[in-house]
Amino acid sequence: MNTHPFEKLTPDFIMDAIESQGYLCDGRNLALNSYENRVYQIGIEDKTPVIAKFYRPQRWSVDQILEEHEFSYELAEQELPIVTPLKNEQGISLHQYQDFHFSLFERKGGHAPELDYQDNLLILGRLLARIHLTGATKPFKYRPSINIQNFGYDSVSFISKNYIPDYLKLAYDSLTSDVLDAMEKSIQKAGKVRSIRVHGDCHAGNMLWRDDNPNFVDFDDSRMAPAVQDIWMLLSGSREQQGVQLNRILDGYFEFNDFDMAELHLIEVFRTLRIMHYSAWLARRWEDPAFPHSFPWFNTARYWEEHILELREQFSALREPAIHPV
């Protein structure tokens, strides 16, 4: 019987991996909320616990992981609140134990930010501006970009060929063709925008709010993309509410960095790409036992019907004028 690689991550295996880096584990092992990789809080004898992140095999190359680490170190050098991988005495941040690559991190306390507070959005705007200043100094060499091909066309093709139920296939194919065309038009309206190194998955769950400031964690999805990719994920609610939120974020952003307002044409593009990519991500990971257990509603008739409805709503949003600060 085929087993998933992550099934090798038994408590003993995890502790042996950590102790290969000179730590003495005390037996405490707490699995943290993570699906793409596996993340654990590991107790250390007479010391603060560490966070251990075991990377999903074959997802990123060693060069791509190290490039992510280097970006986080660059940000930390600018005194930005980034949780960076710990280096051992040899200055190495990415370790290997048997078939797995893993990294260790300092445990940081905090809670998800309350994005309803305008002051929090102002603080996040300032911080993102500074992250993007560093992100713009050079491109990633090995990590890919977020674009309509890999997040849009490729996701739609995979779902259409392998997952969408037969009775919905015609509706799905027709709708996604229209949605992709609408995204192409929005991209044309935006014109030539600059792609920089961004966090890539900038939602409240990847921030630990403490002492009135966020600590950014998990740069695992860091890619090349326009700056707006890290901004739109902070927006929610009605278009008017999003306009108010955007205004506050950009108030903070402009204190440290310029922002190309043409990128606002891409907000609904990136929102739609995330919806498409998320479905394809769940489908591509379905052989991982953690996914059917954690996402039992996926690949049901109701799920696909609601997915099509969500894409219809995005099709309408894409044809609206771009969201602007209010």
C-alpha positions as CSV (number, residue, x, y, z in Angstrom):
1,M,0.0,0.0,0.0
2,N,1.3,3.5,-0.9
3,T,1.9,5.8,2.0
4,H,2.2,9.5,2.0
5,P,5.7,10.9,2.8
6,F,4.5,12.8,5.8
7,E,3.5,9.6,7.5
8,K,7.2,9.1,8.3
9,L,7.0,12.2,10.6
10,T,6.4,10.2,13.9
11,P,7.2,11.9,17.2
12,D,10.4,9.9,17.4
13,F,11.5,10.9,13.9
14,I,10.8,14.6,14.6
15,M,12.8,14.6,17.8
16,D,15.7,12.7,16.1
17,A,15.7,15.4,13.4
18,I,15.7,18.2,15.9
19,E,18.4,16.6,18.0
20,S,20.6,16.2,14.9
21,Q,21.0,19.9,15.2
22,G,22.4,19.8,18.7
23,Y,19.1,20.3,20.7
24,L,17.9,18.1,23.5
25,C,14.2,17.5,23.2
26,D,12.1,17.1,26.3
27,G,9.3,15.0,24.6
28,R,6.8,17.8,24.2
29,N,5.4,17.8,20.6
30,L,2.5,20.0,19.5
31,A,1.4,19.9,15.8
32,L,0.5,23.4,14.6
33,N,-2.0,24.3,12.0
34,S,-0.3,23.7,8.6
35,Y,-1.3,21.7,5.6
36,E,1.2,22.4,2.8
37,N,4.1,21.6,5.1
38,R,4.2,20.1,8.6
39,V,4.9,22.4,11.5
40,Y,5.5,21.5,15.2
41,Q,6.3,23.2,18.4
42,I,9.0,21.1,20.0
43,G,9.9,21.3,23.7
44,I,13.6,21.7,24.5
45,E,15.3,20.8,27.8
46,D,15.7,23.8,30.0
47,K,15.1,26.2,27.1
48,T,12.2,27.8,25.2
49,P,10.5,25.5,22.7
50,V,11.4,25.8,19.0
51,I,9.1,25.7,15.9
52,A,10.1,23.0,13.4
53,K,9.0,23.2,9.8
54,F,9.3,20.1,7.7
55,Y,8.9,21.0,4.0
56,R,6.6,19.1,1.7
57,P,8.9,16.9,-0.5
58,Q,9.2,18.0,-4.2
59,R,7.3,21.3,-3.7
60,W,10.3,23.7,-3.6
61,S,13.9,23.1,-4.6
62,V,16.7,23.7,-2.1
63,D,17.6,26.9,-4.1
64,Q,14.0,28.1,-3.8
65,I,13.8,27.5,-0.1
66,L,17.2,29.2,0.6
67,E,16.0,32.2,-1.5
68,E,13.0,32.5,0.7
69,H,15.3,32.4,3.8
70,E,17.6,35.0,2.4
71,F,14.7,37.4,1.7
72,S,13.5,37.1,5.3
73,Y,17.1,37.8,6.5
74,E,17.2,40.9,4.3
75,L,14.0,42.1,5.8
76,A,15.2,41.4,9.4
77,E,18.4,43.4,8.6
78,Q,16.1,46.4,8.0
79,E,14.8,45.9,11.5
80,L,11.4,44.7,10.2
81,P,9.5,42.3,12.5
82,I,10.0,39.1,10.6
83,V,10.3,35.7,12.1
84,T,13.4,34.3,10.4
85,P,14.8,30.7,10.3
86,L,17.4,30.0,13.0
87,K,20.9,29.4,11.8
88,N,23.2,26.8,13.4
89,E,26.8,27.3,14.3
90,Q,27.9,26.8,10.7
91,G,25.4,29.5,9.5
92,I,23.1,27.0,7.9
93,S,19.3,27.5,8.0
94,L,18.0,24.6,6.0
95,H,18.7,21.2,7.4
96,Q,18.2,17.6,6.1
97,Y,17.3,14.5,8.0
98,Q,16.8,11.4,5.9
99,D,14.2,12.4,3.2
100,F,13.1,15.7,4.7
101,H,14.4,19.2,4.6
102,F,13.4,21.2,7.7
103,S,14.1,24.6,9.3
104,L,13.8,25.8,12.9
105,F,12.3,29.0,14.2
106,E,12.1,30.9,17.4
107,R,8.7,30.6,19.0
108,K,6.9,33.9,19.0
109,G,3.7,34.7,20.9
110,G,0.9,36.8,19.6
111,H,-2.5,36.7,18.0
112,A,-4.1,37.4,14.6
113,P,-4.6,41.2,14.0
114,E,-8.0,42.7,14.2
115,L,-8.3,44.2,10.7
116,D,-11.5,46.1,11.7
117,Y,-9.3,48.6,13.5
118,Q,-8.2,51.4,11.3
119,D,-5.0,52.0,13.2
120,N,-4.0,48.4,12.6
121,L,-4.4,48.9,8.9
122,L,-2.3,52.0,9.0
123,I,0.5,50.0,10.8
124,L,0.2,47.2,8.2
125,G,0.4,49.7,5.4
126,R,3.7,51.1,6.8
127,L,5.1,47.7,7.3
128,L,4.2,46.4,3.8
129,A,5.7,49.5,2.3
130,R,9.0,48.8,4.0
131,I,8.9,45.1,3.1
132,H,8.3,46.1,-0.6
133,L,11.2,48.5,-0.6
134,T,13.5,45.6,0.2
135,G,11.6,43.3,-2.1
136,A,12.2,45.7,-5.0
137,T,15.9,45.8,-4.6
138,K,16.4,42.6,-6.6
139,P,14.3,39.8,-8.1
140,F,14.0,36.2,-7.1
141,K,16.2,34.1,-9.3
142,Y,14.6,30.7,-8.5
143,R,11.2,31.3,-7.1
144,P,8.3,31.7,-9.6
145,S,5.8,34.5,-10.0
146,I,2.1,34.7,-9.3
147,N,0.5,35.1,-12.7
148,I,-2.6,34.3,-14.7
149,Q,-1.0,31.3,-16.4
150,N,0.1,29.3,-13.3
151,F,-2.7,30.4,-10.9
152,G,-5.4,30.8,-13.5
153,Y,-5.2,28.8,-16.8
154,D,-3.3,25.9,-15.2
155,S,-5.7,25.6,-12.3
156,V,-8.8,25.7,-14.5
157,S,-7.3,23.1,-16.9
158,F,-6.5,20.8,-14.0
159,I,-9.9,21.0,-12.4
160,S,-11.8,20.7,-15.7
161,K,-9.9,17.6,-16.8
162,N,-9.8,15.8,-13.4
163,Y,-12.4,17.0,-10.9
164,I,-15.4,19.0,-12.1
165,P,-18.5,16.7,-12.2
166,D,-19.8,15.9,-15.7
167,Y,-23.1,17.7,-15.1
168,L,-21.3,20.9,-14.3
169,K,-18.4,20.7,-16.8
170,L,-20.1,22.7,-19.6
171,A,-21.1,25.5,-17.2
172,Y,-17.6,25.5,-15.6
173,D,-15.7,25.6,-18.8
174,S,-17.8,28.4,-20.3
175,L,-17.7,30.5,-17.1
176,T,-14.0,30.1,-16.5
177,S,-13.3,31.0,-20.1
178,D,-15.3,34.3,-19.6
179,V,-13.6,34.9,-16.2
180,L,-10.1,34.4,-17.6
181,D,-11.0,36.8,-20.5
182,A,-12.2,39.4,-18.0
183,M,-9.0,39.1,-16.0
184,E,-6.9,39.5,-19.2
185,K,-8.8,42.8,-19.8
186,S,-8.2,44.0,-16.3
187,I,-4.5,43.2,-16.7
188,Q,-4.5,45.2,-19.9
189,K,-6.1,48.2,-18.1
190,A,-3.4,48.0,-15.4
191,G,-0.7,48.2,-18.1
192,K,2.9,47.5,-17.4
193,V,3.3,47.1,-13.6
194,R,6.4,46.1,-11.7
195,S,6.7,42.7,-10.1
196,I,8.8,42.6,-6.9
197,R,9.5,40.0,-4.1
198,V,6.3,39.9,-2.0
199,H,5.2,37.9,1.0
200,G,2.6,36.3,-1.3
201,D,0.2,35.0,1.4
202,C,-0.5,38.1,3.4
203,H,-3.5,37.3,5.5
204,A,-4.2,37.7,9.2
205,G,-3.2,34.1,9.9
206,N,0.4,34.8,8.9
207,M,0.8,37.6,11.3
208,L,1.3,37.5,15.1
209,W,0.1,40.7,16.7
210,R,2.0,41.7,19.8
211,D,2.7,45.0,21.5
212,D,0.7,46.9,18.9
213,N,2.8,45.5,16.0
214,P,2.6,42.5,13.8
215,N,5.3,39.9,13.4
216,F,5.2,38.4,9.9
217,V,5.6,34.7,9.7
218,D,5.7,32.0,6.9
219,F,7.2,33.4,3.7
220,D,6.7,29.9,2.2
221,D,4.5,31.3,-0.6
222,S,6.8,34.3,-1.3
223,R,7.0,34.9,-5.0
224,M,7.4,37.7,-7.6
225,A,4.2,39.7,-8.0
226,P,3.0,43.3,-8.0
227,A,2.8,45.0,-4.6
228,V,-1.0,44.9,-4.6
229,Q,-0.8,41.1,-4.0
230,D,0.1,41.8,-0.4
231,I,-2.5,44.5,0.0
232,W,-5.7,43.1,-1.4
233,M,-5.8,40.2,1.1
234,L,-6.3,42.7,3.9
235,L,-9.5,43.9,2.3
236,S,-13.0,42.5,3.1
237,G,-16.7,43.4,3.1
238,S,-18.5,45.6,0.6
239,R,-16.8,47.6,-2.1
240,E,-17.3,50.7,0.0
241,Q,-15.8,49.0,3.1
242,Q,-12.9,47.8,1.1
243,G,-12.4,51.4,-0.3
244,V,-12.2,52.7,3.3
245,Q,-9.8,49.9,4.3
246,L,-7.6,50.5,1.3
247,N,-7.5,54.2,2.0
248,R,-6.1,53.6,5.5
249,I,-3.6,51.0,4.3
250,L,-2.3,53.3,1.6
251,D,-2.1,56.2,4.1
252,G,0.5,54.2,5.9
253,Y,2.1,52.8,2.7
254,F,2.8,56.2,1.2
255,E,4.7,57.3,4.4
256,F,7.5,55.0,3.3
257,N,7.0,53.9,-0.3
258,D,5.4,54.9,-3.6
259,F,2.4,52.8,-4.9
260,D,1.4,52.5,-8.5
261,M,-2.4,53.2,-8.4
262,A,-2.7,51.3,-11.8
263,E,-2.3,48.1,-9.7
264,L,-5.7,48.7,-8.3
265,H,-7.1,47.2,-11.5
266,L,-5.5,43.9,-10.4
267,I,-7.3,43.5,-7.0
268,E,-10.1,41.4,-8.4
269,V,-7.7,39.6,-10.7
270,F,-5.6,38.4,-7.8
271,R,-8.7,37.6,-5.7
272,T,-10.0,35.5,-8.5
273,L,-6.7,33.8,-9.1
274,R,-6.6,32.8,-5.4
275,I,-10.0,31.2,-5.7
276,M,-9.0,29.2,-8.8
277,H,-5.7,28.2,-7.3
278,Y,-7.1,27.2,-4.0
279,S,-9.5,24.7,-5.6
280,A,-6.6,23.3,-7.7
281,W,-4.4,23.2,-4.6
282,L,-6.9,21.1,-2.7
283,A,-7.3,18.8,-5.6
284,R,-3.5,18.3,-6.1
285,R,-3.0,17.6,-2.4
286,W,-6.0,15.2,-2.1
287,E,-3.7,12.1,-1.8
288,D,-2.3,13.6,1.5
289,P,-4.4,12.0,4.2
290,A,-4.6,15.4,6.1
291,F,-6.7,16.9,3.3
292,P,-9.7,14.6,3.2
293,H,-9.7,14.8,7.0
294,S,-9.5,18.6,7.2
295,F,-11.5,19.5,4.1
296,P,-14.3,16.8,4.0
297,W,-16.6,19.2,2.0
298,F,-14.2,19.4,-0.9
299,N,-15.1,17.6,-4.2
300,T,-18.7,17.2,-3.3
301,A,-21.5,18.3,-5.6
302,R,-22.3,21.2,-3.3
303,Y,-18.7,22.4,-3.2
304,W,-18.5,22.6,-7.0
305,E,-21.9,24.3,-7.3
306,E,-20.8,26.9,-4.7
307,H,-17.4,27.3,-6.5
308,I,-19.1,28.1,-9.7
309,L,-21.4,30.6,-7.9
310,E,-18.3,32.2,-6.4
311,L,-16.7,32.5,-9.8
312,R,-19.8,34.1,-11.2
313,E,-19.7,36.7,-8.4
314,Q,-16.0,37.3,-9.3
315,F,-17.0,37.7,-13.0
316,S,-19.3,40.5,-12.0
317,A,-16.7,42.1,-9.8
318,L,-14.1,42.0,-12.6
319,R,-16.5,44.1,-14.8
320,E,-16.9,46.7,-12.1
321,P,-14.6,49.8,-11.9
322,A,-11.5,49.1,-9.9
323,I,-11.8,49.5,-6.1
324,H,-10.2,52.9,-5.1
325,P,-9.5,54.4,-1.7
326,V,-12.5,56.1,-0.1
